[in-house]
């Protein structure tokens, strides 16, 4: 019997040794961070300052395990699905919550052998859950703040045995810094979640990270840059990368995620459908996403597949209440049908002439008539009337349809802006005929621009004759109808007559108020159409315009008070007004609906309409920078006057010039332009341009 017992003991020991070896052979994900007992409080809305409100549900206040570190450890353990193991290092408190937290982690298969214990109470999270699933939290640090001052010696063996280290910001920064440094020396990739305490992050820490992962508010706080548009998010991510991070992974809630790779490529992950079709609770969704991305990364999956897996995990998490209860399993994430990440279309390659942008190879089509050529993010349009110049180079008809046909030969042109009623009334052109001509030319309508005849020489929107004022408004509303019939997205209003020539000629207040009322009427008539004012300081027809500057235009937009009211900027008009076009773009932000590109010498109030960037090249580059930074979504319209040049070649030059300047702005941003602008360092910017060959 003793022999059999001895043999059984040896057999059990051998099995245990085999199992231990198998476990060691699996990749280990080491999560170092916080653990909290979360109290979830359902509210209709968050309270205002000094306000007390009642919960949405009478029986709310359920306590569940949570904390970003614990969430990510449990998520990693569930998502590993036997292909990896999750180890958690945190500081348990000295209260009853600690026992519950420890049991919950262990029950989910998380290795807790390296955790510490403190004489402080457990961390707590107060989670305010709004009806649409949005959460806001306040975290009480507790035991999460009680780490030894020198943590590396005890943690180093665990770090060296790991395939990845996950960090968050709900524990002291000195812990994250020491762990990241040790992991970098050991060659172990570190994933830093920015969620947690609002504090700056050092360049030294960033340089130790394989992945830094903020959500949108965190990205904005970290970079002090706007993140309202996709282009702004990418600009902020590039700024963060320029500080030393290898990869920047930005979660965007219902808009999915963006990944900026070490080589500059950008992947855009669309959102997944939420199981059940309803977002119940966002708690733990970001932790699930980041844990899943790390699991896929450790398994050697591609960036696209890692993003898809992470997005699926996040979608599963928001479909259930609570942090731990909502964390997904591997089968749940794998089963969920989720779109695959795609390369960001605005960053699909780089060429010396600016044809492509970014650092990867151009992908996709392009060519004559392409609306988005060679990966460039915006469409190009050009002044249709310029096609009436140099007819000796054109064998087609000299009318509107002939001009459309001629613009169809411009390489890279995508849209045409029509003048109303000029291009229609005089020639009898209909929307149907225009659409047919656009189709034959491989183009589409970008905008309709209002042009008022001499009938309105006393003003269109400022006319003192109420009957003529109403006629001008009605004509503009008809122009909007034409825009919609053509499939255009914008109606641009510029009047050669809305102003005055002499002092003591006009009642400025009445003229301004009439302008406000007119734009309101047009906006209300076409609520689905963008309506913009094109301002200009002076003209041979009107020496002083009622809307003569970007400041006046912005005030007009505010007083009109309609969401579809914005501004179109003309570079030449900015120069005439003594404005820097880039600053004007920055001031308008998302109310910039259109932009007309040209250049000029600005002599005696003249509008030269020269080729873009031919006079003010640095100014033109800065304009491209601010169009990127503000996330401009309209098309780029070449409003030039090639009276002596071949208008087709001139337009093609403008397109190439814009692309080159756009690419230059991107390269300078990557090289650190944002940081220099933040310091108002003019010499530093010039030296940066000089050193990179961009000056």
C-alpha angles and dihedrals in degrees: 000000000000090000091053091049091049091049091049091051090051091048093051091047091050092050091048091049090049091049091048091051090049091051091050090051091059119087112260124220110203116204116192115185151075136335123195142173103239123210110203115210119189112217135173089224139339116277121255121237109294093006130125119206136182122242119260092235124039095220098047123125101086115168119223133167115267145130122145095261095048091044092054092045093053092042090051092048092051094043094047088068093191094313095096140004131239124220122187128202116192141129117263118210131230100252140082092272090065092063091050092048093048093049093048093052093046092047088058093055098256117152107234098174094116098048123119134216129224139188092242126095119262120274116263134205123205104204118193109202118197120203094256091058097259113141134201121187143197115200124206105206101210113148091001089076095050102087125142114261091237109042102154101083092056095041100040097088090050091048093050092051093052132094093206139007121215120203134180134182103251092094129061115294093231088065093052091045095050093045093047092050092049092047092049090053090048091049094243115142115241123212112201117198108201092207116116130042116030103237137128119266120225124236088234091059092044091054089058094055129095091191131016112192124192130163118229100276090045092049090051093049092046097049102026086226130125118261101183095118135037091251091052091050090052092047091052091046090052090050090053091048090050087060091062111279113135095211132012117206113189121191113208104186111227091006094064123231144298127217122199108200128211090255092052097257115139126213121198116206113200117216120266125233110264113239107253090017096259134097105225103169132358092200109124095006094113091045091051091049094050094044091050092049090051092048092051091045092053090049089057097246121159120263090252094052093043090054093047092050091048093048091051091051091051092049092052090050096056092052093070137051124253133022106266095031091054099047108116131237123227094255090051092053094043094049096051111099106232132169118252120247116261132204112264106258094217093061109044105131149330132243129171092247092053094249089132129032131222129013106295130082120281113262132193134022131307135150135115114003093002111151094210107027123201094343096306107153099222135054124240128228132175140201106279094205090062087073087071090069126089094016087172085078095050128069098186134088120303097224137088095280090046090051090051089052091049092050088053088070092059109107111234098012114135110169142030127213113213125207117231128245091352098072094041114032098048096048099031090239115169129206090247093054091046092051091049091051091047091051092050090050094047091242139115136210115271103178144336115237121204119233117184121205128228088272083085097047088129089054141293106221090012098046112139090213104085092206092055090043090055090046091053090050092048091048090052092049087052088051088054090052089053090050091054092045089055093047092245119153101212143045113205117201118203121155123193089205109046101109142038143265105210138048113256090021103111141033098239096194094052092045091050094048091049089052091052092049092047094053091047090054092050093046092049092048091055108027092164094053126081110238119195139180117225105210127205130176100215143355139175088258097046122020095195120033122207088227100038106148143033089256092055090045092051090049090050091053090051094049094045086056100197125132092224094054118102146136137269115209124209113199092214091051090051090053091049089051092051091248131141103233092215092057090047090054091048091051093052099045111169092000089073101104100167143010132202114206125209139112139229149172093245095223118167093341092301121153104221100182092207126168114291115270093004094118108016104034098161090046089051092051091050090050089056089049092056093045086056094044095049093045096240110200104184129090128271112247120199104218099182135136109226095178093152100028132073100269093211095053090041091055092047089051090052091052092049090046093052092049092049092049091046091052090046090054090051093050091050091049090053089049092055108275093139093059093048092050090050088059095043086236103165095170091047090054092049091048090049090052091045094049093048094045093246098118 
